[in-house]
Amino acid sequence: MLKQLIKRIRRDQRGTTAVELALISPVLATVLFGIIELSVAMFVNTVVEGGLRDASRVGLTGMDTGGTSREQRIADIVNEASLGMVNLTPSDISSLIYPSFGDIGQPEPYTDVNGDGSYTANAFTHNGVSYPDGEPTMI
């Protein structure tokens, strides 16, 4: 009796499609969501690059920003270009000015006040003089 039941179950093809779908659905959904996530990331990257190009033009040329700070105008341009996917604030923006292209990436010169051979970023006192922000940089 048991052998007949097993044979009958093995020959019965009903429900195999549902089982195959149940096995492949998680993999298919993971791949689909991965493609969507990658597409959104690439879209945001492309849109933000365009906004940064426009914003850098404002930063480089010193264009009239209409009464707002340069950092605020740059943040506004990037936020408009990103369609709400990026929320940039003026505090996220920093500007550096270099005398020449050769100076980019080079460390800033500093005076080794306490003579330890390295830059001291913490507050310290040397010869009665207090340096609350660490060793001074030469600008």
Short mmCIF file of the C-alpha atoms (twelve columns), coordinates in Angstrom:
data_MODEL
# 
_entry.id   MODEL 
# 
loop_
_atom_site.group_PDB 
_atom_site.id 
_atom_site.type_symbol 
_atom_site.label_atom_id 
_atom_site.label_alt_id 
_atom_site.label_comp_id 
_atom_site.label_asym_id 
_atom_site.label_seq_id 
_atom_site.Cartn_x 
_atom_site.Cartn_y 
_atom_site.Cartn_z 
_atom_site.pdbx_PDB_model_num 
ATOM 1   C CA . MET A 1   0.000  0.000  0.000   1 
ATOM 2   C CA . LEU A 2   2.813  2.412  0.859   1 
ATOM 3   C CA . LYS A 3   4.629  1.614  -2.404  1 
ATOM 4   C CA . GLN A 4   1.501  2.415  -4.409  1 
ATOM 5   C CA . LEU A 5   1.065  5.736  -2.599  1 
ATOM 6   C CA . ILE A 6   4.675  6.726  -3.292  1 
ATOM 7   C CA . LYS A 7   4.352  5.787  -6.986  1 
ATOM 8   C CA . ARG A 8   1.153  7.796  -7.300  1 
ATOM 9   C CA . ILE A 9   2.752  10.866 -5.668  1 
ATOM 10  C CA . ARG A 10  5.824  10.620 -7.937  1 
ATOM 11  C CA . ARG A 11  3.657  10.477 -11.088 1 
ATOM 12  C CA . ASP A 12  1.420  13.371 -10.035 1 
ATOM 13  C CA . GLN A 13  2.672  16.552 -11.746 1 
ATOM 14  C CA . ARG A 14  0.118  18.940 -10.249 1 
ATOM 15  C CA . GLY A 15  1.695  21.763 -8.215  1 
ATOM 16  C CA . THR A 16  5.203  21.444 -9.660  1 
ATOM 17  C CA . THR A 17  4.939  24.898 -11.196 1 
ATOM 18  C CA . ALA A 18  4.066  26.403 -7.815  1 
ATOM 19  C CA . VAL A 19  7.039  24.669 -6.196  1 
ATOM 20  C CA . GLU A 20  9.400  25.860 -8.959  1 
ATOM 21  C CA . LEU A 21  8.059  29.417 -8.578  1 
ATOM 22  C CA . ALA A 22  8.559  29.257 -4.811  1 
ATOM 23  C CA . LEU A 23  12.165 28.181 -5.320  1 
ATOM 24  C CA . ILE A 24  13.085 30.799 -7.935  1 
ATOM 25  C CA . SER A 25  11.075 33.801 -6.599  1 
ATOM 26  C CA . PRO A 26  13.512 34.901 -3.839  1 
ATOM 27  C CA . VAL A 27  16.462 34.825 -6.231  1 
ATOM 28  C CA . LEU A 28  14.539 36.666 -8.938  1 
ATOM 29  C CA . ALA A 29  13.279 39.308 -6.487  1 
ATOM 30  C CA . THR A 30  16.794 39.859 -5.100  1 
ATOM 31  C CA . VAL A 31  18.230 40.359 -8.589  1 
ATOM 32  C CA . LEU A 32  15.374 42.683 -9.565  1 
ATOM 33  C CA . PHE A 33  15.733 44.870 -6.461  1 
ATOM 34  C CA . GLY A 34  19.516 44.915 -6.894  1 
ATOM 35  C CA . ILE A 35  19.142 46.201 -10.459 1 
ATOM 36  C CA . ILE A 36  16.699 48.890 -9.319  1 
ATOM 37  C CA . GLU A 37  18.995 49.955 -6.465  1 
ATOM 38  C CA . LEU A 38  22.010 50.147 -8.781  1 
ATOM 39  C CA . SER A 39  20.002 52.159 -11.321 1 
ATOM 40  C CA . VAL A 40  18.936 54.684 -8.691  1 
ATOM 41  C CA . ALA A 41  22.515 55.035 -7.434  1 
ATOM 42  C CA . MET A 42  23.812 55.620 -10.965 1 
ATOM 43  C CA . PHE A 43  21.038 58.142 -11.626 1 
ATOM 44  C CA . VAL A 44  21.822 60.093 -8.452  1 
ATOM 45  C CA . ASN A 45  25.540 60.015 -9.277  1 
ATOM 46  C CA . THR A 46  24.942 61.427 -12.763 1 
ATOM 47  C CA . VAL A 47  22.506 64.099 -11.610 1 
ATOM 48  C CA . VAL A 48  24.722 65.231 -8.725  1 
ATOM 49  C CA . GLU A 49  27.739 65.412 -11.043 1 
ATOM 50  C CA . GLY A 50  25.809 67.818 -13.276 1 
ATOM 51  C CA . GLY A 51  24.780 69.895 -10.284 1 
ATOM 52  C CA . LEU A 52  28.338 69.947 -8.958  1 
ATOM 53  C CA . ARG A 53  29.606 71.117 -12.342 1 
ATOM 54  C CA . ASP A 54  27.169 74.041 -12.249 1 
ATOM 55  C CA . ALA A 55  27.934 74.752 -8.598  1 
ATOM 56  C CA . SER A 56  31.683 74.709 -9.195  1 
ATOM 57  C CA . ARG A 57  31.186 77.331 -11.879 1 
ATOM 58  C CA . VAL A 58  29.596 79.581 -9.236  1 
ATOM 59  C CA . GLY A 59  32.405 78.820 -6.800  1 
ATOM 60  C CA . LEU A 60  35.180 79.475 -9.310  1 
ATOM 61  C CA . THR A 61  33.883 82.578 -11.033 1 
ATOM 62  C CA . GLY A 62  32.608 84.357 -7.937  1 
ATOM 63  C CA . MET A 63  29.320 84.868 -9.736  1 
ATOM 64  C CA . ASP A 64  26.799 87.161 -8.015  1 
ATOM 65  C CA . THR A 65  24.795 84.892 -5.732  1 
ATOM 66  C CA . GLY A 66  21.893 87.271 -5.207  1 
ATOM 67  C CA . GLY A 67  22.486 88.243 -1.583  1 
ATOM 68  C CA . THR A 68  23.129 84.729 -0.245  1 
ATOM 69  C CA . SER A 69  26.475 83.265 0.710   1 
ATOM 70  C CA . ARG A 70  28.481 81.396 -1.886  1 
ATOM 71  C CA . GLU A 71  28.142 78.166 0.116   1 
ATOM 72  C CA . GLN A 72  24.355 78.560 0.309   1 
ATOM 73  C CA . ARG A 73  24.114 79.158 -3.453  1 
ATOM 74  C CA . ILE A 74  26.258 76.068 -4.149  1 
ATOM 75  C CA . ALA A 75  24.067 73.974 -1.816  1 
ATOM 76  C CA . ASP A 76  20.933 75.298 -3.531  1 
ATOM 77  C CA . ILE A 77  22.246 74.385 -6.996  1 
ATOM 78  C CA . VAL A 78  23.179 70.831 -5.957  1 
ATOM 79  C CA . ASN A 79  19.877 70.309 -4.111  1 
ATOM 80  C CA . GLU A 80  17.850 71.520 -7.110  1 
ATOM 81  C CA . ALA A 81  19.787 69.289 -9.498  1 
ATOM 82  C CA . SER A 82  19.456 66.177 -7.316  1 
ATOM 83  C CA . LEU A 83  15.644 66.247 -7.348  1 
ATOM 84  C CA . GLY A 84  15.446 65.935 -3.565  1 
ATOM 85  C CA . MET A 85  17.639 62.828 -3.344  1 
ATOM 86  C CA . VAL A 86  20.524 64.771 -1.767  1 
ATOM 87  C CA . ASN A 87  20.130 67.303 1.045   1 
ATOM 88  C CA . LEU A 88  23.268 69.446 1.110   1 
ATOM 89  C CA . THR A 89  23.677 72.252 3.640   1 
ATOM 90  C CA . PRO A 90  26.222 75.100 3.623   1 
ATOM 91  C CA . SER A 91  27.990 73.486 6.592   1 
ATOM 92  C CA . ASP A 92  28.756 70.474 4.335   1 
ATOM 93  C CA . ILE A 93  30.772 72.697 1.970   1 
ATOM 94  C CA . SER A 94  34.377 73.743 2.458   1 
ATOM 95  C CA . SER A 95  36.516 75.792 0.078   1 
ATOM 96  C CA . LEU A 96  40.253 75.611 -0.296  1 
ATOM 97  C CA . ILE A 97  42.339 78.083 -2.267  1 
ATOM 98  C CA . TYR A 98  45.727 77.088 -3.647  1 
ATOM 99  C CA . PRO A 99  48.364 79.412 -5.121  1 
ATOM 100 C CA . SER A 100 49.056 76.936 -7.948  1 
ATOM 101 C CA . PHE A 101 47.998 73.505 -9.186  1 
ATOM 102 C CA . GLY A 102 51.267 72.076 -7.876  1 
ATOM 103 C CA . ASP A 103 50.188 72.870 -4.320  1 
ATOM 104 C CA . ILE A 104 47.068 70.686 -4.484  1 
ATOM 105 C CA . GLY A 105 47.439 67.621 -2.281  1 
ATOM 106 C CA . GLN A 106 50.535 68.950 -0.521  1 
ATOM 107 C CA . PRO A 107 50.443 69.307 3.263   1 
ATOM 108 C CA . GLU A 108 49.997 72.785 4.667   1 
ATOM 109 C CA . PRO A 109 53.151 74.331 6.103   1 
ATOM 110 C CA . TYR A 110 53.213 74.726 9.874   1 
ATOM 111 C CA . THR A 111 55.539 75.873 12.604  1 
ATOM 112 C CA . ASP A 112 56.659 73.078 14.893  1 
ATOM 113 C CA . VAL A 113 56.312 75.202 18.039  1 
ATOM 114 C CA . ASN A 114 56.919 72.507 20.645  1 
ATOM 115 C CA . GLY A 115 59.726 70.847 18.645  1 
ATOM 116 C CA . ASP A 116 58.377 67.292 18.737  1 
ATOM 117 C CA . GLY A 117 58.771 66.827 14.964  1 
ATOM 118 C CA . SER A 118 55.070 66.404 14.236  1 
ATOM 119 C CA . TYR A 119 51.933 68.515 14.045  1 
ATOM 120 C CA . THR A 120 50.122 68.829 17.355  1 
ATOM 121 C CA . ALA A 121 46.386 69.270 16.803  1 
ATOM 122 C CA . ASN A 122 45.402 69.417 20.490  1 
ATOM 123 C CA . ALA A 123 45.622 72.473 22.697  1 
ATOM 124 C CA . PHE A 124 48.945 72.934 24.447  1 
ATOM 125 C CA . THR A 125 51.121 75.605 26.095  1 
ATOM 126 C CA . HIS A 126 54.742 76.239 25.088  1 
ATOM 127 C CA . ASN A 127 57.032 78.829 26.729  1 
ATOM 128 C CA . GLY A 128 54.039 80.428 28.430  1 
ATOM 129 C CA . VAL A 129 52.077 80.828 25.181  1 
ATOM 130 C CA . SER A 130 48.739 78.990 24.919  1 
ATOM 131 C CA . TYR A 131 47.767 77.341 21.600  1 
ATOM 132 C CA . PRO A 132 44.095 76.358 22.038  1 
ATOM 133 C CA . ASP A 133 43.712 74.976 18.472  1 
ATOM 134 C CA . GLY A 134 47.040 73.189 18.222  1 
ATOM 135 C CA . GLU A 135 50.078 74.386 16.283  1 
ATOM 136 C CA . PRO A 136 49.445 77.324 13.972  1 
ATOM 137 C CA . THR A 137 49.558 76.870 10.210  1 
ATOM 138 C CA . MET A 138 51.303 79.444 8.058   1 
ATOM 139 C CA . ILE A 139 48.956 81.017 5.549   1 
# 
